[in-house]
Amino acid sequence: MRVTDLNATLPPAGLPGLDPSLSRLVDVPGAAADAGATRTWHVLDTGTALSERGIEPVGTIVAVHGNPTWSYLWRALVNTSLERAETGRTAWRVVAVDQLEMGFSERSSLRRTLAQRIADLEALVGELGIRGRIVTIGHDWGGPVSLGWAVENRDRLAAVIALNTAVHHPDGAPLPFALRVATARGMLAAGTTGTTAFLDTTLALADLDPAVRSAFRAPYATVARRRGIGGFVADIPATAADESTPALRRMSAGLRELEVPALFLRGPKDPVFGEGHLDDLTERLPHADVHRFEGAGHLIAEERPYADVVLDWLEEKGVATDAATPGSTDATAADLDATPPAIATGHLWDALDARRDDDDTAVIDMTTTRDGAPLRVSWRQLSTRVDEIAAGLDAFGVRAGDRVSLLVQPGPTLTAALYACLRIGAVVVVADRGLGIRGLSRAVRGAVPDVVIGELAGLAAARALGWPGRRISATALPLATSRALGVEASLSDLARAGRGHTLPPVPAAEADAAVLFTSGSTGPAKGVVYTHAQLTALRDTLAAHFGVTADTGLVTGFAPFALLGPALGTRSATPDMDVSAPRTLTAEAVAAAVRASDARIVFLSPAAVANVVATSDALGDDDRAALERVETFLSTGAPVSIDLLRRAQELMPNAVAHTPYGMTECLLVADVTLPEIEEAAGDRGVCVGRPLGTGQVRISAIDADGRATGEPTTEAGVTGEIVISAPHLKRGYFRLYLTDREARRGLADRWHRTGDVGHLDAEGRLWVEGRLPHVITTAEGPVTPVGIEQDAETVDTVSRAAAVGVGPVGRQVVVAVVEAGARRPGLASPELTDAVRAATAQPLAAVLVAPTLPTDIRHNSKIDRSRLAAWAERLLAGEKPTAP
């Protein structure tokens, strides 16, 4: 059926996912400039369906589409809300509208501005006789319309939700490229109305089923029926003089006064509405929950299961009852210590302030020499530089809460810049090159920094990849280079400008301090948010547990801790290495850093340790003598084998070897020494010891499908997801509401699901057995991978192993993939297969060999089991062997 009539009509039958019984036409008195007319709307409305089922809704969700879609966009929300109501869940009436001139609503000759569309929506809501609470949800230009109604009807408003939209356009700023093309002279009418170009381009932004694409096109078959598309584009308020600009400004200003719950869902791959638009929305509604669906784009409602997200969120926020219901059960919450950890006192820069008149060495830069010796920066110099840069940043316009991305290698420059940002309350964004250029770009763009401080390579990447933020160079650059990269000042310029100026007030303990990105080894890197109090608690935990004093000295080749020396009040040195590539660290470089700093603590990542051991033959007598003075050796970031620890300790014979367990979300959770590991030998997995300080650990048992469903417990021998709490646990994830919710599922406040699996032994020690997504669900029950891998690695020819599951959930078989000197990937030899099978009690369906097992970029040591599982399944299905 080809719809050509300009009157309102019902959609044709057979559109996928659309229940015709929910479609209705509504005659509505015209409003504002349309007063005196009667307009007929098409809406999808679940009200009658609920009434027929005897279900009373708690309120109404009014859903407003954008351009050039129609109410069909909201079919998942319509259908899901009904399904949930029928099963006894909270019942919401959903009214998804076709705006006038759009979808299957009436066409008219009136030019509809933003103010007119808000008035139109108000008239429809009134005509429908909607009683009780109203939640608005909008997408694209349906966002300003729905939010405009919300601002003008606060007394009836229960919550607001928006998908990929914008509510403000800065004066003088260009429109997004896609809209500039659509609104260009000579293109507007032809692209939006005369042809289906605008419609086609929009629908091409998602991978739609052909039938779904046809359904979206159904209301727009003729030029006359597409006039609303062109009218919407023509009404975009791009300048102060545009007719809809006052309405947009009125609405966007009014958002600051909304106190109802708010949810923003975003697809980052959107050529129309960028991260800056989301940043603007969250600045206006700072209490809003935000989730960025990585990989999704403009038509997020077609790409992600948003409907359950929306309805779950409404339940969690208690929108229907005025009582929020966090995602925990009373029984589980009661099982945990619900008392929040004490807030740490002081500030991360206290030691800098205390030693500001001290000429002893604070930081040693092993990559820079002066007169043949490593560069040394005193406490006096560092403290002064931090104050000067802090004051300079303040003069530059950086304010508390602004995000500053630091693209600088560890050393004195990065240390000074980081502490300067923290001192004025700016939020530092740390995403290192170990993420790879794509991962780094995704992280930086997703964090929407207000300022980027970078070295030449980082600034060049920022320019080439279009990263947001004003530019500051770490070092002075030639004028032509600065102009080409958009650099406004150098850190030296800021220091000169800040010299002698008063610093702004210190930030509050609960204010955000940093966004640290995860390694990306288990999916796209996530931004982890820490407050000042949580970073201070981390400092205090580290200092207390390892006995750090002013005379201790610290050498760190592990990026997350490379900046903590000044906070701990002890001198620190980073070895001559690429911190983003741990395998570049050599034994000589560690010895040189220890000798230069007289350090008693050495902190390295597992991949760095492996290369230090591998290059130890190059050590001279002076190097070995320096390493003999080390008292504490730490390696964290991934499991470390006992053999590797023993070999590392041979290089530092007087040091106690520790392998702390932690993650970006809580950098220190537990700790164990080499003697304790040897004493505890016998359990499956990697022993990581007992919680540090006041931290706590529980285990949530896994079920037959590998899901963590058990109530958190300290009972020995229970295998499940590791659940933790500590004063230095992160505040949350940056704009990842769903990830936050899952990490808190079933838990009391200030607890976190780690995604790791393991168990506690009878002595209260924690054993890590792998990652939750890597649990193998066999017909006999769930199997964790690490114990099997440890067994396989006892075979003489096997250097590393990974245990993965192949097959459907609940009936997977276990496959071992090993590094054993093979030059080509494929099935292991019969002899190697027999040896690996004999080494473990777990039945193995197959043993495969690979020249190298794939690992994460940052640590160079976390095996990518998910990738290996997919590779093993392809190989065992008969595909030609390729490198995993």
N, C-alpha and C positions, 0 to 999 in steps of 0.2 A: 504494500500500500504506500503510495507516494502522496504525502500530505502537501497540499498547495494552498488550501484555504487560509485566510488571514484571521479567521475567528478561532477562538480557543476550541480545542478538540482533545479527545482522549488519545493516548498513544496507540499505535497499531498493535495488534496482538502478536505474541510470539517473541518479544524482545527478551533476550536471555537474562534471567535473574529478576525480572519485573513481574510482580503479581498484579494482573489487571484489576483485581477486586479492590486494590488499595488506591487506585486512581480515582480522582473526582474533580469535577469542575465547580468552581465557587464564584458567584457573582458578588463583586465588591464595589461599594461606592468609591468613586475616584477621589483622590486626595490632592491637596496643594494645587498645583497648576492643572490637575486633572479633575478638579472639583466639578460636580454637575454631571459627570459621565458615570457610567457603570462599566466596570472592566471584569472580564471573566478570566480567572486564573485556573491553571491546572496544578494540582498538588498531589503528592503521595501522602496519605494520611492513615495511620494505623488506629485512629480513635474508634471507628466503628468496629473494626476487627477485635479490639480489646473488649469493647462493650458486649459483642456477641459471645465472647468467651467468659463473660462475667468477671472481668479483671478491671480493677480500678487503678488507673495510672497514678504515680506519685507526682507527676509533672509532665511537661511537654518539652521536647527538643525541637526547635525550629531550625531547619537546615537550609542554608542559602548557597546555591551554586555560584560559580563565576562565569567568565566568558572564555570559550563559547560552549560550555556544557549545559546541562539541565538537571532536573531532579534525579534523573537516572544515576547521577554520580553518587547519590546517597543510598542506593538500593541495598548495599551490605548493612548499613546502619538500620534501615527500615526492617529488613528481614531478620537480622540478628536480634533486634530489640523484641520482636514478636516471639521468636524462638525461646529467648530467655524468659519472657513473661509467662509463656506456656509451661515452663518447667519450674515455676515458682520463684524465679529470680525477680529482682526489682523491676517493676513494669513502668516503662516510659512510653508515652504517646510520642510518635515522631511525625512531624509535618515537614516534608521536604517540598519546597516551592519551586515552580518555574517562574522566574521573574517575568514581569510583563515585557513583551517584545522578544521573549526568549522561550526555548523549549516549545511546549504545546499550549502556552498561554496566549492570550489575545495580542495581536499586532495593532498598533495605532499610529497616528501621525505625530504623536507628541515626542519631543526630544527629552529623554529622561536623564536628568543629572543625578549625582549622588544624593543630594538632598531629596529629590523627588522619589528616588528608589527607597530611601529610608521611610518616607511618608507612605509610599505604596505598601511597604511591609507592615507598617503600623495599622493601616486600614484593613489588611488581610487578617492580621492577628485579631483585631477587633471583631471582624465579621465572623470568624470561626468560633468566637465565644470561648476562647481558651481561658480556662480558670486555673489558678494555682501557679506553681513555680514554672519558670521558663528558662531553659538553657539554650543559648544560641551557638550555632556552629556554622562557620563559613569557610569558603575556599576561594582563592584568587580574589577577584573583585567582589565576590560575595562576602569576603572578610570585612571590608569597610561598611558594607550595607548592614550586615548582621551586628557588627560592633557599634555602628551608628545607632541602630535601634536599641541596643543594650544600654548605651550611655544615656539615652533619652527616656529609658524605662527602668531605672535602677530599682524602683520599688517592687517590681515584679521579677527581677532578675535573680536567678539562682547560681549561674555559672556561665562562663564564656569559653569557647573552644575555637581554635582557628588552625587551618591547614594551609601552608604555603601562601602567605598573603603579605600585604604591606599596608601601613596606615599613615605613612609620612613620606614626603619627598622633599629633600633639602633644596632650598632655593639655589638655583644655578647648577645643580647637579644634573647630568644627563640621564635620560631614561635608560633602562636596560636595553642592550643592543636589539633584542628581539622586538621590543616595543618601539624603538626608534625606527626600525624598518617598517613596522606596521603603520605608524603614524606619519611616515614621510609623505610629503606632498606628491600627489599622483599615485601613491601606493595605497592610501587608506581605503578608498572606495573599491578599487580593483581587487585588493588583497582580502578585504573583509566581507564585502557584499557582492561585488560583481563576479567573483570566483569563490571557490571554497579553499583558497590558499591558506588563510589564517586558521580555519577549522582543521584542515589537513595537517598543518604544521603543529598545532597544539596536540592533536591526537597521536602524532608521531613521537611525542615526548615519552610515551610509554609503550611497552611491548604488548599491545592489546590483541585479544582474539578478534579475528575478522568480523564475527557476528556482533561483538561488543562495539567495535569501531562503527559498524553500520548503525547500531542503535543510537550512538551519540550523534550520528549524522542525520538521523531520521527527521528531526524537526526543522532542518535547514536545507530543504531540497530546492528552494527557489530563491531568486534574488530578493524578492519581497519578504520572504521569511527570514532572510539573513540580515535585514536592515538593523536589527537589534545588536548583532555582532559588531557592525560598523559603528553604531551609536555608542556602544560601550567603550570601544577603543578611542573614539573621538572625545569622550568625556574624561579620559585619563588626565588628572590634574598635574601637569608637568611643570607649570610655572605659577607664580603668584597671581597672574592675571587670569588664569583659567577659571571658568565659572564654578567648578566644583571644589576649587581650592579652599574657600572658606568653610565649607561643610566638612572637608577632610581634616582641616586644622581643628575645627570645633570638636570633632569626634576624637581625634588623636590626643588632644589636650584633656578631654573628659575621661579617657582611659586611666589617667593617673589617679583619679578619684574612685575607681572601682575597687572594691574590697572583696568581691566574690571570688571563689576559686577560678583559676584560669589554667588552660592547657593549650600548649602550642605544639603541633606535630609538624615536622618538616622533612621534606626530601631534599637533601643538599645538592643534587644534580639538577638544579632548576635554573634555566637561563633567564628567567624573568625576575623572580624574587630571590635575592641573594642573602648571604649570611648577615649582611648589614641590616637588611630589613628585619630579620629575626632579632638582631641585637637591639634595634630600636624598640621593638615590641617588648622585649624583656626589660628594657630600661624603663618603660612606661608602666609595666606590670611586673615588678621585680619578684613578686611572690609566685609567679606563674611556674607551673611544671612544664618542662620542655623535653621533647625527645626528638633527636635527629635519627631518621632511619637511613643508615649508611647505604648508599647505592641506589636509593629511591630518588625520583625527580619531581617535576611539577605536579603530575597527576598521581600524587601519593595515595589517594583513595583507591586507585586501580592497581597499585603496586604492593601495598602492605595491608595486613589485616587490622585496619585501624578501628573497626566497629567494636570489637571486644575490648580494645584498649580504652576507647571512650567510655563504654558502659562500666568497665571495671573501675576506671578512674572516678566516675560519678559515685560509685559505691564507696570507694576508699575515702573520698572526701566528705562522705556523709551529706551530699547535696540534698538528698531526699528527706533527711531526718535531722539536719542541723548538728549531727554528731559524727565526726570523722571516725572511720574504722580502719586503723592501720592494718596492713596485711599480715597480722599475726593472730594465732589462736590463743585464748587465755591460758590453756594448758602449757603451751610451748613457752609463752612469755613468762609464766610463773616458774618454769624450770630454769630460767636463766636469771642471772643477777641483773635486775632491771635498773639498778642504780647507775646513772651515767658516771663514767670515770671523772675524777676531779680535773678541773681545768688547770693546766699548767700556768704558772706565774712567770713574769718576766718577758723578755723579748729575745729573739734569736741573735740580736746584735749586742747583747749585754756585755759579752767579753770584749768586743771591740771598744765599747765605751769605757770599760774598766781599764783597758790597757792602751788608751789613746796617747799616753805620754811615755810609752815603753818603746825603746829602740831595738829590742830583740826581734828576731825574725818571726814573721807571721806566715808568709807564703813564699814558697820557692818554686820558680818556674824553670823546669829542667829543659824546656825547649828553647829558652832564650839565654844567651850568655853575655856577660860583660867582663872584659879582661880575662876571658877564658874560663870564667866560673859561672855557674847558674845564677840567674837573676834572683836577688833576694829583696823582699818587700817587708819593711818593719811594721809592727803594730801601729806606730805613730803614723807612718805613711799611708797604710791601708785605711785607718780610721779617718784620717783627713780626707783621703780621696773619696771614701764613701759619702762623707758629709757634703763634699763639694758637688759630687755628681747628683746626690739626692736633691740638693737645693737647685742645681741646674735643671734637673728634670721638672721640678716644681715650676721654675721660671719658664720652661719650655711648654708648660700647659698640661703636664701629666698629673692626674689627680687620683686620690684614693679610689680604688675600685677599677681604674683603667687597667687593661691587660697589656703587658709588655712581653713580647716574644724575644727570647735571648738565643741568638744564633752565633754563639761564640764558644770556642774551644775552652775547656777548663784551664784555669790559670788565674793570675792576679787580675786581669782585666774583667773576666767573667765574674770573679768573686766580688770585685768592687761594684760592678753594675748590679748584680743580684741583690746585695745587701742595701744598696742605695734605693732600689725599687721597693724592697720590703719596708725600709725606713719611712717612706712617704705613703705607704699603704697601697701602692700599685701591686697588681697581681702578676707574678712572673709566670710566663708560659715556657715550659722546658720540654722540647721535643728534639731529641738528638738525631744526628745523621744516621745512626744505626737503624732507623726506621726505613731507610731507603728514600729516594727522592719522592716517589709517589706517596708513601706513607707519611713522610715529613710534610709534604704539601697538603695532604688531607688534614693532618693534625693542625697545622698553622692556620689554614683557611677556616677550619671548623671552630677554632678558638677566637676568631675575629679580633686579632690584636689591634689595639689603638696605636701602638708603637712597635716597631721592629728595631732591635739593636743587633747589628750583625757585623761579621767580618766580610771581606770582599766577596767570597764565594756565596755566603748566605744572602747578602744583599742582591747579588746578581740573580740568584734563584728567585728571590722575592719579586724582583722586577719582571723576570721572564715568565713566572707562573702567576702573576697577578695577585700576590698575597696582599691583604689589606694592611693598613697602618702607615703612619708617618715613619720616616726612615732616619735612623741615627747610626753612624759608622763607629765601629769599635776603635779604629785608628783614623788619623787624619788621612784623607784621600786627596789626590789632585782635583782641582776645581772641575775639570771636564768630566772626570769619573763620577764625582759627586752629583753633578747635574744629570748625567746619563742614568744614574741609579736612583734618582729622586731623593738623595740624601740631603737633609736640611742642616745637620750639625754632626759633629763628632763628639765622643765622650770627653775629649780634651776641651772642646768648645764649651760643653755644658759645665765642666769643672771650673773653668775660668769664670763663666757667668754666675756660678753658684758660690764662688769664694766669698766668705764673709757674710753670706745671707742667712737669715733665720730659717730653720727647718719648720715644716708644718707639724701639727700635733701628731703624736704616734697613733697608729691604728689600734682599734679595739682588738682584744684577744680573740673574739669570735669572728672577726672580719676575715674574708678570704685572703690568702697569702700567695698561693701557688696553684698552678695547674700542671701536674706532671703526667706525661703520657706513658702508657704501658708499652711494652715491647712490641705488641702486635703479633705475638707468637700464637695467639689463640683467637685470631680475628682482627678486624681493624683496630688500630691503637685507640685506647680510650683515655680521655682526659680525666685525671683524678684530682679532685679539689681538696686542698688542705687549708685550714685556718692557721692564723698565727699561733694560737694555743697548741694546735696539734703538732706543728713543726717544733715548737719549743719543748713539747713533751717528748718528741723523738730525740732531740738533743739530750735531754735529761736522762732518758732511758739508756742511750748509748754510753753516756759518760759514767753513769752509775754502774752499769753491768760490766764494762770493760776497764773501769778504774782510770779513766782519762784525766790527766792533770796537765798543767801548763808545761811540764817538762817531758810529757810522754812522746810527742811527735807522732805524725801520722803520714804514711805513704798510701795513697789510694789510686788504684787503676780501675775503679768501679764507679761509673759516672754518677749514680744517684748519691753517693757519699763524698764525691770529690770536693764539694763545697762546704762540708760541715766542719772543717778544721777551725776556721775563725769562730764559729758558734761554740765550739768546744773549748776555745781559749788555748789551743795548742798549735804549734807550727805544723804546717802541712806541705806536702810536695806531691805533685802528680808526675809519674815517670814519663820519660820521653817516649810517647806512643800516641796512636790514634785511639782516643778513648771510645770512639764509636765502633772500633774494630778491635776487640780485646785480644784477638790472636796476634796482633802486632807487637805485644809486649814481650820483651826478652828478659832473661835472667840478669844480664849486665845492666839493663835500664833500671830494674828494681834495685839492684845493689847500689847503683849510682845515686838513686833518689834516697835510699836509706842512709848512705854515707853523707850526703849533703845535708840531710835534715836531722841526722842522729835519731831517727825514728825508732820507737819501740813497738809500734803497731803497723802491720802491713795488711791492706784490704784489697783483695783482687777478685775478679769474676772467675768462674770455673775455666772458661776458655783461655783466659790469661794465665791461669795457673798451669794449664796443660802446656802452653808454649814456654813458660818460664822453665818448667822441668825439662822440656825437650831441648832447650838452648843452654842448659846449665854447664855443659862442657866448656863453654867459652869464659867461665868465671875465672878471674885471677885470685891471687892470695888476698889482696886487699878487699876484693868483692866478697869473698867468703868470710872474711873477718867482720865485715860490716853486717852481713846477714846473720852472723852468730850473735849479734847484740839484740836482735829482734826478740821481743818477749811474747807477742801475741800475733798470730797470723789468722786472718779471716778470709773465707771465700763463700760468697752467696750469689744468688741469682738463678741457680739451677742445681740439681743434685751433683754431689762430688763423690767419686768412688773412694773407698778406703785406701786403695792402692795409690791413687793420685795424691791423697793427703799425706800418706807416709813418705812418698818421694819428695813432696814439697817440704815436709818437715826435716828431711835429711839436709836440705839447703839452709834451713833455719833451725838448727838442732836444739836451741834453747827456748824456742817459742812453743806456746800451747796453741795447737791448731784448732780453730773453731769453724763450724759451718752453720752460721745463722740461717734460719728459715724466715722468709718474708716475701713481700710482693710490693708492687707500686702502691697498692691500696693501704698497706701497713708494712713499712719497710723493715721492721724488726718484729717478729712474732715469737720465735723460739730460738734456742741456741743449744749447741752440743759440742763437746770437745772430742778430739780423736780418741783419747783414752776411754771416754764414755761410750763412744760408738763401738769400740772393740769389746768393751765389757757387756754391751747390750746386744751383741750379735746373736742372731737366731730368728728374729721376726722377719716377716716379709716386708719389703720396702726399704726406704731410707730413713734412718733414725735422725730426727732433727731436734730432739731434746725436749726441754720443758719451756713453758712460756717465760718471757722476760718480764721483770718488774711486776706490775699489777695486771698484766695481760692475762687473758683466760682463753682456753680452747675447749670446744665441745665437738662431738661427732653426730651428724644427722645421717642415720642409716640409709643405705640405698636399697631400693626394691628390685624386683626381678627385671624390670625394664631399665635399670641403671639410673633411676631418678632418686634424688635425696628427699625422702618423705618422712623419715623418722624424726621424733622429737629429739633435739640436741641433748646429748648425754656425755658423762665422763666415764661411763662403764667401759672397762677394759675389753679389748678384743672385738669391738663393734666396728665394722668397716663402713665408711660413709663419707659424706662431704665434711670437710674441715670448716668449722664455724668459729670465728674469733671475735674478741673484743679487747681494746687497749686504748689508753689515753691518746695515743698517737695514730689511731685509726683515722682514715680520711673522712672528710665531711660527706662526700658523695661524688658522683660522676658529673662531668660538665655536659649539661644538656642531653642527658641520657636517662630520662625518667624511668623508662621500662627496665633498664639495666639496674638502676638504683632499687627499684621495687623488687626485682628478682633477688638482688643481693641481700635484701632485708626480709625476704619471704618467711613468714612464720617466726620472726625473731622480735625480741624486745629492742628498745632503742640502743643505738651504739654497738650493735652486733653486725657481723658481716659474713656472708657465705663466700668462701674463697674460690670455689670451683675446683679445688684440689680434693682428692680422696685419700683417706688414710685411716689410721686407728690409733688409739691410746693403749699402751701396755699396762701391766699391773703396777708399774712404778710411776705411772703418770707421764711417761715419755711419748712424744708424738712420732708416728711413723708415716711418711708420705708414700702413697702407692700409685700416684699418677694424677691425671686430670679427669674430672667428671665426664667430659665428652668422649674420653678415650676408654671408658669402662666397656668391657666386652660382655655382651649379654648372651650367654650360651643357654642351651636348653637345660643345663644343670644349675644355672644361676649366674649372677654377675661375677666377672673375673677382672681383677685390676692388673695393669700391665707391668709395673716395675719389678715385682718379684720374679716374673718369667724372664724379664730382660736380664736381671742379675744372674739368674741360672745360666742363661745362654752365654753370658760374658765370661763364665768360668771355663768355657772351651778355649783351648790354647790359641786357636787361629782366629777367634772372634774378638775384634776390638770394640765394637759397639753393637747393640741389638735394640730392636723395637718389637713389641708385641702388639698386634692389631687384630681387630675383628672383621671378618668378611661374612656377608650374608644379612638376612633380615633381622631386625631387632627381636630378641628373644630366642633366636635360633642361630646365632652367629657361631662360627668356628674360629679358633685361634690360629693365627699365622705369625711366625717369627721371621723378621727381616733383619739380616745381619750384615755388618761390614766384616769381611774376612779375606781381604786381599784380592777379591774378584775384579777383573777388568771389565766385565760385562754384566749387566743385570739379568736376572732370570732365576730359574730353579737352582737350589744348592745341589752340590754333588751328593750322591748317595752316602758317601762317607761323612760329609759335614752334616747332612740331615740326620743321620743316625746319632752323631755325637751330640748335636743340640737337643734332640729328643731325649737322649739318655740323661741329659743334664737337668731336666725339669720333670716334675711330677704332673705338669699340666699337659694333657693331650694336645698335640699340634697337628693341624690339618696339613700344613706345609711349612717348609723352610725355604725362604728366598734370600738371594744375595743381591746387594747393590754396592757399587764402588764406593759411594758416599751416601750416608743418610742425610736427608735435608734437615736443616736446623733453622732456628730463628736468626734474624739479622743482627739484633743488638747483642745477645749473649753468645752467639755462635755455638750454643750447646744444648738448647732445648729442641729435642727431636720433634719434627712435625708429624705426629702419628696420624692425624686426619688425612694428610696428603699421602702418606704411605699406605693407609688402608684403602683409599680409592685406587692407588696404583696397583696394589696387590690384587684387588678384585678384578681389575682389567686384565692383569697378567694371567691370573688363574682362569679367566673366562676365555683365554686363547688369543688375546691380542699380542702383537709383536712386542717383545720386551724393549722398553725404553728406560732411560734414566728416570727415577722417581722425582 
